[in-house]
Amino acid sequence: MKLEPYSEESPQRLIVGPPNTVLEKVQEVIEATGMNYLLCIFSFGNLPPQAALRSLELFSREVMPKLKG
């Protein structure tokens, strides 16, 4: 089992990028694994709170609605 965060085989895979990239990568993981739960962390390291909130807003507005259904 690989624990490299960007490896496709990693159980703790990191997905980053603009909303369309995140959506595509999350959909790939859903198809490959059949998962039905997703844990997202938007604040980490020394990321300013405003940047974390911006990421959360983008995810909730542009990614989440397209995952439903």
C-alpha positions in Angstrom: 0.0 0.0 0.0 1.4 3.4 -1.0 1.2 6.3 1.3 2.4 8.9 -1.1 -0.4 11.6 -1.0 -0.6 12.1 -4.8 -0.3 8.4 -5.8 -3.4 7.0 -7.4 -3.0 3.9 -5.1 -2.8 5.9 -1.9 -5.6 5.4 0.6 -5.0 9.0 1.8 -4.9 10.6 -1.6 -4.7 14.4 -1.9 -6.7 16.1 -4.7 -5.9 19.7 -5.4 -6.6 22.2 -8.2 -9.4 24.2 -9.7 -13.0 23.0 -9.3 -13.2 21.2 -12.7 -10.0 19.3 -11.9 -11.2 18.4 -8.4 -14.5 17.3 -9.7 -12.9 15.0 -12.3 -10.5 13.5 -9.8 -13.2 12.9 -7.2 -15.4 11.3 -9.8 -12.5 9.0 -10.9 -12.0 7.9 -7.3 -15.7 7.3 -6.8 -15.8 5.1 -10.0 -12.7 3.2 -9.0 -13.7 2.5 -5.4 -17.4 2.8 -5.1 -16.9 5.1 -2.1 -20.0 6.8 -0.6 -18.3 9.1 2.0 -15.7 11.8 1.4 -13.7 13.6 4.0 -12.4 17.0 2.9 -9.9 19.2 4.7 -9.6 22.7 3.4 -7.4 24.2 6.1 -3.9 22.9 6.6 -0.3 24.1 7.3 0.0 27.8 7.2 -2.8 28.4 4.7 -4.5 31.6 5.6 -8.1 31.2 6.8 -9.4 33.3 3.9 -7.8 30.9 1.4 -9.4 27.8 3.2 -12.8 29.5 3.1 -12.4 30.3 -0.6 -11.6 26.7 -1.3 -14.6 25.5 0.8 -16.9 28.0 -1.0 -15.7 26.8 -4.5 -16.1 23.2 -3.5 -19.6 23.6 -2.2 -20.7 25.7 -5.1 -19.0 24.1 -8.1 -18.1 20.5 -7.1 -20.6 19.2 -4.6 -23.8 19.9 -6.7 -22.3 17.9 -9.6 -21.5 14.9 -7.4 -25.1 14.6 -6.4 -26.9 12.3 -8.8 
